[in-house]
Structure formats: structure tokens, C-alpha cells
Amino acid sequence: MGILALAAMDKLIRKAGAKRVSESAKKAMRDVLEKYGEEIAAKAVMLAKHGGRTTVKEEDIKLALKT
């Protein structure tokens, strides 16, 4: 079971212009976004630790995206 809601995936895909979205497309989008999100989060955690912090901040997320 994914963390992100399938309804949110439906909204994202429809916002991109789709009229209809299959369940498998919603699940595929969720899987991709969760994997990408986990990678960014792991980098952000490393950056926070490197900065001597236990709290991940917005700047850590933004910097993780750039690397």
C-alpha cells in the first residue's frame, strides 16, 4: 500500500490534460513519485545531519533536489 492517495494521482494526471485515468496509471504514478520522494528525503536527511541537525528543513529539501 502506498503512502500517497490514488485520488491525488488522478488529480495530477487530469491536471496535465487527461480526461480519464486508469487505476494502473494512478498506481504507477504513485510508485514513481514515492520512489523519487524517498530519494529526495534521504538526501535531505543526510544534509541535515551534515549540518549537525536532526530536523530536516525546507533548505535541505531544496538542496537535495539540486544534487
C-alpha positions, 0 to 999 in steps of 0.5 A: 500500500502506498503512502500517497492517495490514488485520488491525488494521482488522478488529480495530477494526471487530469491536471496535465490534460487527461480526461480519464485515468486508469487505476494502473496509471494512478498506481504507477504514478504513485510508485514513481513519485514515492520512489523519487520522494524517498530519494529526495528525503534521504538526501535531505536527511543526510544534509541535515545531519551534515549540518549537525541537525536532526530536523530536516528543513525546507533548505535541505529539501531544496538542496537535495533536489539540486544534487 
